[in-house]
Amino acid sequence: MNIWLRMILFSAVLLVVFLGIAITVDNWQFRTSSEIATGEILSMREAIGSREDQDGFTEIEISHYPTVRFKNVQGNIYEVEVAHPIHEPIPDIGDRISIRYEVANPEYVRDEDGLFYDWLIGGAVTAAGLFFFLISFIFTRRKIPEI
């Protein structure tokens, strides 16, 4: 296999590995610098998006961003919109949800998905990248002539 093709292949695969590592490090940094609180949902903003699938059909996607009221460790009350959309089932206004906020910046709030869900995306991307790295390493090795 051509050396340039090998370099492009390994670069693309390593880019996926580094992306997975970056997602994992971001989650780790957020979890270590944040606290858990219970927030009451005050309102819900819907963001509507669309995308075209493989068959040419347009799929409508609705993301839900709740505005929550919570009290931090110091006793201050904040009303903030959650930075990431929440997952199914969608809670109603007035319901209480578990959130995670940054201690240094309580205006940045995420839904508390749990330890498993936070690491799932970064871990899956990293594992897939390492898997394809090993596969590409095996199939692109040079053939050593026998003497």
Contacts in CASP RR format, 6 or more apart in sequence:
PFRMAT RR
TARGET T0000
AUTHOR 0000-0000-0000
METHOD contacts of the structure
MODEL  1
MNIWLRMILFSAVLLVVFLGIAITVDNWQFRTSSEIATGEILSMREAIGS
REDQDGFTEIEISHYPTVRFKNVQGNIYEVEVAHPIHEPIPDIGDRISIR
YEVANPEYVRDEDGLFYDWLIGGAVTAAGLFFFLISFIFTRRKIPEI
1 140 0 8 1.000
6 140 0 8 1.000
9 136 0 8 1.000
9 140 0 8 1.000
10 133 0 8 1.000
10 136 0 8 1.000
10 137 0 8 1.000
10 140 0 8 1.000
13 129 0 8 1.000
13 132 0 8 1.000
13 133 0 8 1.000
13 136 0 8 1.000
14 133 0 8 1.000
16 125 0 8 1.000
16 128 0 8 1.000
16 129 0 8 1.000
16 132 0 8 1.000
17 126 0 8 1.000
17 129 0 8 1.000
17 130 0 8 1.000
17 133 0 8 1.000
19 125 0 8 1.000
20 122 0 8 1.000
20 123 0 8 1.000
20 125 0 8 1.000
20 126 0 8 1.000
20 129 0 8 1.000
21 122 0 8 1.000
21 126 0 8 1.000
23 121 0 8 1.000
23 122 0 8 1.000
23 123 0 8 1.000
23 125 0 8 1.000
23 126 0 8 1.000
24 119 0 8 1.000
24 122 0 8 1.000
24 123 0 8 1.000
24 126 0 8 1.000
27 118 0 8 1.000
27 119 0 8 1.000
27 122 0 8 1.000
30 100 0 8 1.000
30 102 0 8 1.000
30 110 0 8 1.000
31 100 0 8 1.000
31 115 0 8 1.000
31 118 0 8 1.000
33 102 0 8 1.000
33 103 0 8 1.000
33 104 0 8 1.000
34 100 0 8 1.000
34 101 0 8 1.000
34 102 0 8 1.000
34 103 0 8 1.000
34 110 0 8 1.000
35 72 0 8 1.000
35 73 0 8 1.000
35 100 0 8 1.000
35 101 0 8 1.000
35 103 0 8 1.000
36 98 0 8 1.000
36 99 0 8 1.000
36 100 0 8 1.000
36 112 0 8 1.000
37 70 0 8 1.000
37 71 0 8 1.000
37 72 0 8 1.000
37 98 0 8 1.000
37 99 0 8 1.000
37 100 0 8 1.000
37 101 0 8 1.000
38 70 0 8 1.000
38 96 0 8 1.000
38 97 0 8 1.000
38 98 0 8 1.000
38 99 0 8 1.000
39 68 0 8 1.000
39 69 0 8 1.000
39 70 0 8 1.000
39 96 0 8 1.000
39 97 0 8 1.000
39 98 0 8 1.000
39 99 0 8 1.000
40 68 0 8 1.000
40 69 0 8 1.000
40 70 0 8 1.000
40 94 0 8 1.000
40 95 0 8 1.000
40 96 0 8 1.000
41 66 0 8 1.000
41 67 0 8 1.000
41 68 0 8 1.000
41 91 0 8 1.000
41 92 0 8 1.000
41 93 0 8 1.000
41 94 0 8 1.000
41 95 0 8 1.000
41 96 0 8 1.000
41 97 0 8 1.000
42 66 0 8 1.000
42 67 0 8 1.000
42 68 0 8 1.000
42 69 0 8 1.000
42 79 0 8 1.000
42 93 0 8 1.000
42 94 0 8 1.000
43 66 0 8 1.000
43 67 0 8 1.000
43 93 0 8 1.000
44 64 0 8 1.000
44 65 0 8 1.000
44 66 0 8 1.000
44 67 0 8 1.000
44 90 0 8 1.000
44 93 0 8 1.000
45 64 0 8 1.000
45 65 0 8 1.000
45 66 0 8 1.000
45 67 0 8 1.000
45 81 0 8 1.000
46 62 0 8 1.000
46 63 0 8 1.000
46 64 0 8 1.000
46 65 0 8 1.000
47 62 0 8 1.000
47 63 0 8 1.000
47 64 0 8 1.000
47 65 0 8 1.000
47 85 0 8 1.000
48 60 0 8 1.000
48 61 0 8 1.000
48 62 0 8 1.000
49 60 0 8 1.000
49 61 0 8 1.000
49 62 0 8 1.000
49 63 0 8 1.000
50 58 0 8 1.000
50 59 0 8 1.000
50 60 0 8 1.000
50 61 0 8 1.000
51 58 0 8 1.000
51 59 0 8 1.000
51 61 0 8 1.000
52 58 0 8 1.000
52 59 0 8 1.000
53 59 0 8 1.000
63 85 0 8 1.000
64 85 0 8 1.000
64 86 0 8 1.000
64 90 0 8 1.000
65 81 0 8 1.000
65 82 0 8 1.000
65 85 0 8 1.000
65 86 0 8 1.000
66 81 0 8 1.000
66 82 0 8 1.000
66 86 0 8 1.000
66 91 0 8 1.000
66 97 0 8 1.000
67 79 0 8 1.000
67 80 0 8 1.000
67 81 0 8 1.000
67 82 0 8 1.000
68 79 0 8 1.000
68 80 0 8 1.000
68 81 0 8 1.000
68 82 0 8 1.000
68 97 0 8 1.000
68 99 0 8 1.000
68 109 0 8 1.000
69 77 0 8 1.000
69 78 0 8 1.000
69 79 0 8 1.000
70 77 0 8 1.000
70 78 0 8 1.000
70 80 0 8 1.000
70 99 0 8 1.000
70 101 0 8 1.000
70 109 0 8 1.000
71 77 0 8 1.000
71 78 0 8 1.000
72 78 0 8 1.000
72 101 0 8 1.000
72 103 0 8 1.000
72 106 0 8 1.000
73 103 0 8 1.000
76 106 0 8 1.000
78 101 0 8 1.000
78 106 0 8 1.000
78 107 0 8 1.000
78 109 0 8 1.000
80 101 0 8 1.000
80 106 0 8 1.000
80 107 0 8 1.000
80 108 0 8 1.000
80 109 0 8 1.000
81 109 0 8 1.000
82 99 0 8 1.000
82 109 0 8 1.000
82 110 0 8 1.000
82 111 0 8 1.000
83 108 0 8 1.000
83 109 0 8 1.000
83 110 0 8 1.000
84 110 0 8 1.000
84 111 0 8 1.000
86 97 0 8 1.000
86 111 0 8 1.000
87 111 0 8 1.000
87 113 0 8 1.000
91 97 0 8 1.000
97 111 0 8 1.000
97 112 0 8 1.000
98 111 0 8 1.000
98 112 0 8 1.000
99 109 0 8 1.000
99 110 0 8 1.000
99 111 0 8 1.000
99 112 0 8 1.000
100 109 0 8 1.000
100 110 0 8 1.000
100 111 0 8 1.000
100 112 0 8 1.000
101 108 0 8 1.000
101 109 0 8 1.000
101 110 0 8 1.000
102 108 0 8 1.000
END
